[in-house]
Amino acid sequence: MTRSIRLPQDLDIRRRELGLSRLELARRCGVNRVTLQRILSGGRAAPLHSTVVAIAECLGLEVVFVQKADPESMRRAQADQKARKLVSLVARTAGPDAQDVHRPEFEEMVQQTARKLLAGSQRGLWSHR
């Protein structure tokens, strides 16, 4: 049976189910005790992937990535987000007349910009510029 694991709560629950102390788990995984405690208590915001994998394996778990969104949906969402930023930026810098763009006009400009971004290079779509 496959189910999602929520870090760090489920790792600590699994540790307790197995009857392992945090110190023993740290030893078995080759992870620093303080690091392990921070991860299991949620005090470490972004633990190293290798550390999480080591802990999971010691607990009889496997780290698996599951696709949440297909690539095309992600590209469209990125194009829309970037287009909104670009159109807003242009409207703010173009002067008082351009700032008075009405919502339908703004949305049309966003759609046009998003289409251009999707038709252009992938680098341009994902860059911060």
N, C-alpha and C positions, 0 to 999 in steps of 0.2 A: 504494500500500500504506500502510495506517495502522497506526502502532504508538505506544505510549505513550513519552513522553520522561521520563526521571528528571532532575530538576534536582538539582544543577548538573552532574553528571557527563556526561550526554549532550550538553549544550550545549558543554562544553569539548571533548568528543570530536569533535563536528561542526565546531567551530572549527579543530581540528587537521587534520581531513579536508580542509577547504577550503584549508589552508595559510595561515591568517590568524594573525598575531601578536595577542596580547591588546591591544596598543597600537593596532594597525590596526583591530581590531574595535570598540574603544571609540570611535575617531574616526568610523568609518562609522555607528555607532549613535547617536552623540551622547550617549554615556554616559560619565561620569567614569571614568578608567582605574582608580582605586583601587576604586570601586564595582564595576566589572566584575570585577576580580580577586577581590574578596570574594565576589561571587555565584558565579563559576565555581569557586572553591576551597571553597565551602560555608561560608565564614566569615560570611555575612550570612544570618541565620535567616529573615527575612521581607522579601525585597526587594519594592519596589513592583511592582504588576502591570504598570504601564506600562513599567517598565524591562525586565522579563522579556519583554514583547511586543516591545519595540524590539530586544532582542538576538536573539530568535527570528526575527524578520522579516529581520534582517541575515544570518542563517544559513540562510535559505530554509525556515524552519519556521513553522507556524501554531499558535497557542495555542488549544486547544479544550477546553471543559469537557464531561465525560462523566458522565451520571447514574449514580451508584453504587447508589442506593437510591431506591425509589419513595416519594412523599410519605406514603402511608399507613403504610408500614413505619417511616419516620422518626418520625411522630407516635406510633405505638405504642411505639417504643423510648423516646421522650422521656417519655411518660406513665408507663411502667414505672420509668424512672430517677427521675423526680420523686416518684412514689408511694412508692418505697422510702425516699427521703430523708424524706418527710413522715411515714410510718408509724414509721420509726426515731426521728425527733424526738419524736413523740407518745409512743412507748413509753418513751423516756428521761425525759421530763418528767412522766409521769403517775403516778409513784410506784413503789415496789418491786413491788407486785402486777402492774402492767402490764408491767414489765420482764421478767417471767417468761413472756412470751408464747411459746408453742411454735411451731416452724417452720411446721406446716400452718396454724395460725391467723394467723401473720404473713403468709404467702403469700396467704391469702384476703383479709386486710385490704389488701394491696398490690393485688391484682386489683380489688377493689371501688373503691379509690381511683383506680386507673388508668382504670377505666370512667367514673368521674365526671369525671376530667380530660378524657377524650376527648369526653364529652358536653357539656362546658362550653365556654367561650370559648377561642379559639385563643390569645389574649393570656395567659390564665391558664396554659395549657399550657406556653408558652415563657418565661414570666417567671421571674425568680430567686427570687421569694417563694413 
